[in-house]
Amino acid sequence: MISISGKGGFTLIEVMVAMVVMMVGLLGLLQAIDVAVEHNLRSQLREQAVALGERQMNWFRNQTSISITDVTRSAVPIRGINRYFDVRRTSRAASDVSRELEVIVAWKYKNISSQHMVKSLITLQK
């Protein structure tokens, strides 16, 4: 803008408006980064729960005494912090010659409960 004295420059109002516009843009960018990090962490928790459930089911299928029902708590480090998963294993008779195995992995993040369930049907050896 050209002033009466003929020197070019910006007025204080123009500078303040430009700063407000930049701040709104930067706050929007920070919010987008926060949402991306949040979704990434939730995805990592779900991925760890699936892996833990599969490991537990493989262990469960290889046990000789399979009439067990128990609940354990497992700590898994994610981003340098231990996250806790509750693992519940149950075994039910599906018929005279088969059993249904079920592994449920549950976790909480920001007071929201989530769970992953794995089921398998096995035939008993006689």
DRENMAR-330706 format. One line per 2 residues: number of its first residue (from 0); their letters; for each residue x, y, z of C-alpha. Coordinates in steps of 0.25 Angstrom, whole numbers, always signed. Example, Ala and Ser with C-alpha at 12.3 -4.5 7.8 and 13.67 -1.06 7.14 Angstrom:
<nodes>
0) AS) +49:-18:+31 ~ +55:-4:+29
</nodes>
This chain:
<nodes>
0) MI) +0:+0:+0 ~ +5:+14:-3
2) SI) +4:+24:+8 ~ +2:+39:+6
4) SG) +17:+41:+8 ~ +19:+32:-4
6) KG) +27:+21:+4 ~ +22:+7:+2
8) GF) +18:-3:+13 ~ +7:-10:+20
10) TL) -2:-4:+31 ~ -3:-10:+45
12) IE) -17:-15:+42 ~ -13:-22:+29
14) VM) -1:-29:+37 ~ -11:-33:+48
16) VA) -21:-39:+38 ~ -10:-47:+31
18) MV) -6:-52:+44 ~ -20:-57:+47
20) VM) -21:-64:+34 ~ -8:-71:+36
22) MV) -12:-75:+50 ~ -25:-81:+45
24) GL) -18:-89:+34 ~ -7:-94:+44
26) LG) -17:-98:+54 ~ -25:-106:+44
28) LL) -12:-113:+40 ~ -9:-116:+54
30) QA) -23:-122:+56 ~ -21:-131:+43
32) ID) -7:-136:+49 ~ -14:-139:+62
34) VA) -25:-147:+55 ~ -15:-155:+47
36) VE) -7:-158:+59 ~ -19:-163:+66
38) HN) -24:-172:+55 ~ -10:-177:+54
40) LR) -9:-181:+69 ~ -23:-187:+68
42) SQ) -19:-196:+56 ~ -6:-200:+63
44) LR) -14:-204:+75 ~ -24:-212:+67
46) EQ) -12:-219:+59 ~ -6:-223:+72
48) AV) -19:-229:+77 ~ -20:-237:+65
50) AL) -6:-242:+66 ~ -8:-245:+81
52) GE) -21:-252:+78 ~ -15:-261:+67
54) RQ) -3:-265:+76 ~ -12:-268:+87
56) MN) -21:-277:+78 ~ -9:-284:+73
58) WF) -5:-287:+87 ~ -19:-291:+91
60) RN) -20:-301:+79 ~ -7:-308:+83
62) QT) -11:-310:+98 ~ -14:-325:+102
64) SI) -24:-321:+113 ~ -33:-312:+106
66) SI) -44:-310:+116 ~ -39:-297:+121
68) TD) -45:-284:+123 ~ -36:-272:+127
70) VT) -34:-258:+126 ~ -20:-252:+126
72) RS) -14:-238:+124 ~ -3:-236:+114
74) AV) +6:-223:+113 ~ +10:-219:+99
76) PI) +20:-208:+96 ~ +14:-198:+86
78) RG) +22:-185:+84 ~ +30:-187:+96
80) IN) +18:-189:+105 ~ +12:-202:+110
82) RY) -2:-204:+106 ~ -10:-214:+113
84) FD) -19:-225:+106 ~ -28:-234:+114
86) VR) -29:-248:+107 ~ -40:-257:+110
88) RT) -39:-272:+106 ~ -51:-281:+106
90) SR) -54:-295:+102 ~ -68:-301:+99
92) AA) -72:-315:+95 ~ -78:-313:+81
94) SD) -81:-328:+79 ~ -76:-341:+85
96) VS) -64:-341:+76 ~ -61:-326:+74
98) RE) -59:-313:+83 ~ -60:-299:+80
100) LE) -49:-290:+84 ~ -51:-275:+86
102) VI) -40:-264:+89 ~ -45:-250:+92
104) VA) -35:-239:+93 ~ -40:-226:+99
106) WK) -34:-213:+101 ~ -37:-199:+105
108) YK) -32:-186:+99 ~ -38:-172:+103
110) NI) -49:-179:+111 ~ -54:-186:+99
112) SS) -54:-201:+100 ~ -51:-210:+87
114) QH) -49:-225:+85 ~ -44:-235:+75
116) MV) -50:-249:+75 ~ -44:-261:+69
118) KS) -52:-275:+68 ~ -47:-288:+64
120) LI) -54:-302:+63 ~ -45:-314:+66
122) TL) -47:-329:+65 ~ -43:-337:+77
124) QK) -34:-349:+75 ~ -39:-362:+81
</nodes>
